[in-house]
Amino acid sequence: MRSFGLAHVDPSRVIHAFPDLEPGTEGCPRACGHDEPDCALDGWVAEGHADRARLYSLRRLLATRERTEGD
């Protein structure tokens, strides 16, 4: 049985599933994948605007998408 994959989803649209994190992306560099060292979400979450677990979930989804894309 195959699992649901996100390979067909544009990575820039995945953030829309996290409305609590989306405002924090305003300071991100252009074409940010939200898992880079200069991603603005790290500072935004550290300031207490959102739960760190939500950022972890976003990044886990993005990583899953990247892994399935290479298959």
N, C-alpha and C positions, 0 to 999 in steps of 0.2 A: 504494500500500500504506500502510495506517495504522500508526502506531507505538503501542505500549502506553502507555496513559495512566493517570494516577493521580487523575483528576477524581472518581472514585467513592469514593476513600479519604478518610476523615476525617483531616484534618491532625494531629490529636492522636494518631492511631494510627501515623503514619509513624515516630515516634521508637522504636517497639517493634522496628523492623528494625535498630536501632543499639543493641544491648544494652550496648556499651561506653560509650555516651553517656548512656543513660537515667538512671543515677544522678545525673548532673550537672544534671538538670532539677528536682531537689528545691528549689533556690533560685530557680526561675523565677517570675515573677509569674503570677497566674491567667490562663488563656487565652493564654499565651505562644505565639507562632508560631515561636519559636526563630530568628528573624532580626531581632529588635528590639534596639535598643541596650542595654536592661536585661536581656537574656537571660542567665541564670546560666551557660550553657554556655561563653561566652567566657572567663570567669574560671576555670572548672573545667578547661577545656582548657589555658589558659595556665599553670595550676599543674602540668601534666604528667600529668593523670589519663587523658588520651586523646590520640590523634594529631590534630593540626589538620586533616589531610586528611580525616579521618572527619567532622568538623564541616562542612567544605566540601561533602562529598558529601551530607550531610543537607540542607544549605541549598540545594544545587543541585536536589535532588529536590523540595523544597518549592516552589522557584521555578518548576520545570517544571510542577508541579501547578497553580499559580496561573495560569500562562500558558495552559494547556490549558483551564482552567475558563472563561476569558473567551471562548474560541472559539465 
